[in-house]
Amino acid sequence: MPLIKIIPLQFPAVEELEKMLSIISNRFKMETSLSTRPFDMNPYFNPVRSQYNANEIIQKLVTSAAENNKIVGITELDLFIPVLRYIFGQAYLGGSAALVSGHRLHNSRYGLAEDPNLYFNRLLKCLIHELGHAFGLKHCLKLGCVMVSTTYVEEMDQKSDLFCHSCQAELTELTQ
């Protein structure tokens, strides 16, 4: 039976992830579990950018994914891909792995008071969005859909953590 594994990668708020397990399991109609295993992030650090290379991390995650399973690495480290200054997350379209960073999802990063509920919702949206890509969903143009492309945290706040009707139908077809 296919499984979604969430792996904290230097992510201290594991209890937040535990709260998300049933939501994600429900959204994707798949068993979802938390997997803690050692994963050294140091080789992926780029000293010129003071960030971590998401492409290299996700390639490492792919090699540890079992057939038909999805792996999502979650970190608090700042991620980049060579063509962008930063990213919230990344996934291989229709692949086995995804990666999410909570680094730029904290209100304090933008000079605002920290809001744990808002952070939780942003992280959940990122996780669902990247998993959607891993299952084969592309970006959506329907306002509010979790699959809308997000460049800024304000855009993240404007969308929901739900798939629009079209994306939900496509996801159902892809996961059958």
C-alpha positions in Angstrom: 0.0 0.0 0.0 1.4 3.4 -1.0 2.5 5.7 1.9 3.4 9.3 2.4 6.4 9.8 4.7 7.2 13.1 6.2 10.8 13.5 7.3 12.0 16.4 9.5 15.3 17.7 8.2 16.6 19.9 10.9 13.1 20.8 11.8 12.5 21.2 15.5 8.7 21.6 15.6 7.9 17.9 15.1 4.7 18.2 17.1 3.4 20.6 14.4 4.0 17.9 11.8 2.3 15.3 14.0 -0.8 17.5 13.9 -0.7 17.6 10.1 -0.6 13.8 9.6 -4.3 13.2 9.7 -5.1 16.2 7.5 -2.6 15.1 4.8 -3.8 11.5 5.0 -7.3 12.7 4.5 -6.5 15.0 1.7 -4.5 12.4 -0.3 -6.5 9.3 0.9 -3.2 7.6 1.8 -1.5 6.5 5.0 0.8 9.2 6.2 3.6 8.8 8.8 6.4 10.7 10.3 9.8 9.2 9.8 12.8 10.4 11.8 16.1 9.4 10.5 19.5 11.1 10.4 20.1 13.3 7.4 23.1 15.5 7.2 22.2 18.8 5.6 25.8 20.2 5.7 26.8 19.0 2.2 23.9 21.0 0.7 25.0 24.4 2.1 26.1 27.0 -0.4 28.4 29.4 1.5 28.1 32.1 -1.2 24.3 32.2 -0.8 24.2 31.2 2.8 21.3 28.9 1.8 20.8 25.2 1.1 20.5 23.8 -2.4 17.0 22.3 -2.7 17.8 20.5 -6.0 20.6 18.5 -4.3 18.5 17.7 -1.2 15.6 16.5 -3.2 17.9 14.3 -5.3 19.1 12.6 -2.1 15.5 12.2 -0.9 14.5 10.5 -4.2 17.2 7.8 -3.6 15.6 6.9 -0.3 12.0 6.7 -1.6 10.4 3.2 -1.8 8.4 2.4 -4.9 4.9 4.0 -4.9 5.7 6.0 -1.8 6.1 9.8 -1.5 8.7 11.4 0.7 8.5 15.0 1.9 11.4 16.5 3.7 10.6 19.4 5.9 13.2 21.9 7.2 13.6 25.3 8.8 16.7 26.0 6.7 16.6 28.6 3.9 16.3 26.9 0.5 17.2 28.0 -3.0 17.4 26.7 -6.5 19.9 28.2 -8.9 17.4 30.3 -10.8 15.5 31.7 -7.8 16.6 33.7 -4.7 14.6 31.4 -2.4 11.8 28.9 -2.5 9.1 27.7 -0.1 9.3 24.2 -1.5 10.1 22.0 -4.4 8.9 18.7 -5.9 9.5 16.5 -8.9 6.3 16.6 -11.0 4.9 13.1 -10.7 8.0 12.0 -8.8 8.6 10.4 -5.4 10.0 13.3 -3.4 9.2 16.8 -2.3 10.9 19.4 0.0 9.4 22.2 2.1 11.0 24.9 4.1 9.3 26.8 7.0 12.2 29.4 7.0 10.3 32.1 5.2 6.9 31.3 6.6 7.4 32.9 10.0 5.9 36.3 10.6 9.0 37.4 12.5 10.9 37.2 9.2 8.8 40.1 8.0 9.0 42.2 11.2 5.6 41.0 12.5 4.6 39.4 15.7 4.9 35.6 15.5 1.5 33.8 14.9 1.8 30.0 15.5 -1.6 29.3 13.8 -0.7 31.3 10.7 2.7 29.5 10.5 1.0 26.1 10.9 -1.5 27.0 8.0 1.3 28.3 5.8 3.4 25.2 6.4 0.4 22.9 5.7 -0.4 24.7 2.4 3.2 24.3 1.3 3.2 20.7 2.2 0.0 19.9 0.4 1.0 22.0 -2.6 4.4 20.2 -3.0 2.8 16.8 -2.5 0.2 17.8 -5.2 3.2 18.3 -7.6 4.7 14.9 -6.5 1.4 13.3 -7.5 1.4 15.0 -10.9 -0.6 18.2 -10.4 0.6 21.4 -12.1 0.0 25.0 -11.0 -3.6 26.0 -11.0 -5.0 29.4 -12.0 -8.2 29.1 -9.9 -8.1 31.7 -7.1 -7.9 30.0 -3.6 -6.7 26.6 -4.9 -3.8 25.2 -2.9 -2.1 24.6 -6.3 -1.9 28.3 -7.2 1.8 29.2 -7.6 3.1 31.2 -4.7 6.1 33.5 -4.8 5.4 35.6 -1.7 4.1 34.7 1.8 1.2 37.1 1.3 0.0 35.0 -1.7 0.3 32.0 0.5 -2.1 33.6 3.0 -4.7 34.3 0.2 -5.1 30.7 -0.9 -6.7 27.9 1.0 -5.3 24.5 1.9 -7.8 22.8 -0.3 -7.8 21.7 -3.9 -10.3 23.3 -6.3 -12.8 21.0 -7.9 -10.7 20.4 -11.0 -7.4 19.7 -9.1 -9.3 17.4 -6.7 -10.7 15.5 -9.7 -7.3 15.2 -11.3 -5.7 14.1 -8.1 -8.3 11.4 -7.6 -7.7 10.2 -11.1 -3.9 10.2 -10.6 -4.0 8.3 -7.3 -6.4 5.5 -8.4 
